[in-house]
Amino acid sequence: MTREKEIYKVTLVGSAGNVALMVFKFIAGTLGHSAAMIADAVHSLSDFLTDMAVLVFVHISAKPQDASHDYGHGKFETIATFLIGLALAGAAVGIIYSGGTKLADWYRGESLSAPGMLALWAALISIAVKELLYRYAVRRGKALESPATIANAWHHRSDALSSIGAAIGIGGAILLGNRWVVLDPLASIVVGLMLIKVAISLLKTSIGELTESSLPSDTEDEILQLMESIPDVCHPHDLRTRRIGNHFAIEAHIRMDGTLSLNEAHDRATAIENALKERFGSQTHVTIHMEPVK
């Protein structure tokens, strides 16, 4: 099965779970009079929408390089990660606003409806299902080296965390009596704040890639060491690196004995290219500029 189809499979499994949970949570939140559960349902809706974004953008990113995209279409997967972060941030703001409104109503003396057991059961089921989806998606995302799939996995994990917050708030409101009904909207606000943190992390990563940030320093050190391990190659410098979706782009200058023939120098540069592709993947873009030792 191709990488693209593997990502589709992982995403579709998550989508099926998100749709089922979304419907169940909306029903449980409405019938169970729970703001926290309705907030959790909105989060599941955002999960479903981002699943669709992953399917569309991964399909585009899988296209080979062409006349208009010399480095391929890998950045479209980064765009998908960015949109997932935005969707998560938007859902979080809506959840916080809704919980804050209910909290303000309670502070003014208005009574809040106590959540029912159906809402609590929905939260507990959601925790189990979303944690399983997270573990499945993050394992496959790492194996496929897909940032968008890993980002989507964290969307599953954040939904599990939000369901934990909802379960605590709903359970507290049910078990502690009417005086503690306020725990339900408070839990929804806590859920929203957790989602904001995850969204910022996803946005930071994707913006870094879209703005051509370099690879981590330890990865660049490994690249330099690998270049120096090739016979007759010394003083690699002017290293430039970046990510293109799940691929690396590496540019560097190297020095070799000026008395080497052109064929010999070319063989050394090819050895570096092959070594880098063996280490970081066959789709790695490598550009080597050769200089004579002075």
Residue, then its C-alpha position, 0 to 999 in steps of 0.5 A: m500500500t502506498r504512503e498516500k493510501e496508508i495516510y488515507k486509511v488512518t484518516l478515514v478510521g479517525s473520521a469514522g470515530n469522530v462522526a460517531l462521537m460527534v453525534f453521540k456527544f451532541i445528543a448526550g449534551t443536549l438531553g443531558h443539559s451539559a455545556a461541557m459535553i456540547a463543547d466536547a461535541v464541537h471539538s469532535l466536529s472540528d476533528f472531523l473537519t480537519d480529517m477532511a483537510v488532511l485527505v485533500f492536502v495529502h492527496i495534493s502533496a503526494k503529487p510528484q514534482d512538475a514544471s511549476h513545483d520543482y521541489g514537489h508538493g510536500k508543503f501542502e501537507t504542512i498547510a494541512t497541519f497549519l489549518i488543523g492548528l487554526a481549526l483547533a484554536g477556533a474551536a477552543v475560543g468558541i468553547i471558552y466563550s460558551g463556558g464563560t457566558k454560562l459562568a457569568d450567568w451563574y455569577r449573576g444568580e441565574s440557575l444552571s441546569a444540572p447535567g445528566m448521567l447520559a452526558l457523563w457516560a458520553a464523556l467516559i466513552s469518548i475518553a476511551v475511543k479517542e485515546l485509542l485513535y490517538r495511539y493508532a494515528v500517532r504510531r502510523g504517522k511516525a512510521l509514515e513520516s507524515p506531520a499532518t497525520i501526527a498533528n491529527a493524532w494530537h487532535h485525537r489526544s486533545d479530544a480525549l483530554s477535553s473529555i477527561g475535563a468534561a467528565i470531571g466537571i459533569g461528574g462533580a456537578i452530578l455527585l456534589g449536588n446543585r451548588w456545584v453545577v457550575l463545575d460543568p461550564l468551568a470544565s468546558i473553559v479548562v478544556g478550551l485552554m488545553l486546546i489552545k496550548v495544543a493549537i499553538s504547538l501545531l501552528k508554531t511547527s507549521i509556520g516554522e516549516l512554511t517560513e523555511s526554518s532550518l532543521p534542528s541543530d542536532t540533525e544539522d550536526e549529523i549531516l556535517q559528520l556524514m559529509e566528513s565521513i566520505p573519503d577526500v571530503c573536508h570542511p563542509h560549510d555554508l550548510r542550509t536545510r529545510r523541510i518540504g512536507n515529510h522530505f528534507a532539502i539540504e544544500a552545502h559547500i564541501r572542499m576536496d583536493g584540487t588535484l582530483s579529476l572531475n570524475e573523482a570529485h563528482d564520485r565523492a559528491t555522489a557518495i555524499e548524496n547517496a549517504l544523505k538519501e539513505r539516512f533521511g529518505s530517497q526523496t531528500h533534495v541534495t545540492i553540493h557545491m565543490e571547492p578545492v582545498k586552498 
